[in-house]
Amino acid sequence: MMLSISMTAVQADPSGMTIEFRDHHKLVQSVRLDEFDTIAPVHILEIFEAHEKRTRAYKAYPARAVFDRIFGKRWRAAEEIVFVSKDGYQPSIPVEKFLTFDAYLAFASADGSPFMLDNLLQNEEMVDLGPLYLVWDNLQSPALRQEGASDMPYQLIAIELTTFATRFPRLVPPAGASPAAKRGFLHFRKHCLACHTINGEGGGKAPELNYPVSVTEYIRPEYLRRWLDEPASIRYNTTMPALAAETPQREQVIAEIITYLETMRTQKGIQNTLDTREMP
Ligand code: HEC
């Protein structure tokens, strides 16, 4: 009883929450939210808030300054940065994107309102954003606006440098896969992997899609296409977001993602302690 009371108290005050910075699974530093002021300057940043489809201002630390301070310059030579959210969302974002565009780690609303948002894309209201929320200086950037909300994880509790192939070895299509399947894999990485797993690898916010039975085996193709296009037209009140409306060549992207999922039917396998069967 005492324990649960003190846990609640810790969560109510986000300043004491810690964010873990890791380099290929190894802990580099654990930083309390109230220590970030000593690491990087606070900016007021106005962005297009893709979850709410409106402009909104946050108090935030520049991501490059934070990474330089914690990892040293070596993070710039890494391949990917994985962001781990409390709710299981887990996007893996190429380092290149952080060198090309300006990212920030937001910790409060600029106007003092609660640090929460309505995630219209996932049919969720008043979602907590703390302790940290990754946002982009996107008001002047059509390229960033096209990306929708996929690289905007909130409730961040860990930030990890990694390489894609070592972190997600069971997601890659086989060498002989068609060009469409290989393109579909890149789209899947960008739009789906933060929530879903394939062969047990990926985000923990949504169901596994390949093992032991692929979604392409039990969902008819025309319904799968429609599910990616507009999930709410199939399941009332679903929290799965449609593929971002701004996605260029959206129909083709959907078709290629399905081709990738079909290809992965021949690549089933999972590594965990409970079930190590290799499926045919
Ligand atoms: C923000 C998280 C999120 C993203 C991003 C996301 N999904 Fe989902 N997806 C979900 C959730 C949650 C469910 C379960 C929803 C439900 O049952 O109503 C789901 C369900 C599904 C299902 C149905 C599985 C079943 O057996 O019922 C498929 C197929 C699917 N997603 C494919 C995809 C693909 C492909 C993408 C990328 C284009 C994608 N999802 C992106 C959250 C997400």
Boltz pocket constraint, residues with backbone or C-beta under 6 A from the ligand:
constraints:
  - pocket:
      binder: B
      contacts: [[A, 122], [A, 187], [A, 188], [A, 191], [A, 192], [A, 193], [A, 194], [A, 195], [A, 196], [A, 205], [A, 206], [A, 207], [A, 208], [A, 209], [A, 215], [A, 227], [A, 228], [A, 235], [A, 237], [A, 238], [A, 239], [A, 240], [A, 241], [A, 243], [A, 257]]
      max_distance: 6.0
